[in-house]
Amino acid sequence: MIAVDTNLLVYAHRQDSDFHSAARSRIESLAVGRAKWAVPWPCIHEFLAVVTHPRIYRTPTPMPRAMQVVRAIASLPNLDLLCETDGYLDHLESLALAGRVQGPMVHDTRIAALCLAHGVAELWSADRDFSRFPGLIVRNPLPDPG
């Protein structure tokens, strides 16, 4: 199963993103496919925080529109929304200790632990920070900005 990180959701949503077309295409390919794919709940929360933030975007996405996007994603029949389950704490502890995680890195550690606890084969992300977590395959499916 492939999981998708916040940045791809944001790029796919925001038409003013340099990666909008590529990210939208990747997300749509998952959405119309038959294979299960996933989004960790923390990525949904972060998506809402980012796209509605007036300091990030001159014209942020209004919260009602952002929630429509989330509801549309959540309604996809082949999507799993990943939350904490039995075994999650073991993954979180292992990754946090192995990666010497502190402060803001706890957020990415949570996403990585959720992916591992749910048997995610690959996390799609443009964030290089995930490379610190052993056992999680991370791939950036977007074109290299060159």
Buried (B, 14 or more C-beta within 10 A) or exposed (E): BBBBBBBBBBBBBBEEBEBBBBBBEBBEEBBEEEEEBBBBBBBBEBBBEBBBEEEEBEEBBEEEEBEEBBEEBEEBEBBBBBEBEEEBEEBBEBBBEEBEBEEEBEBBBBBBBBBBBBEBEBBBBBBEBBEBBEEBEBEBBBEEEE
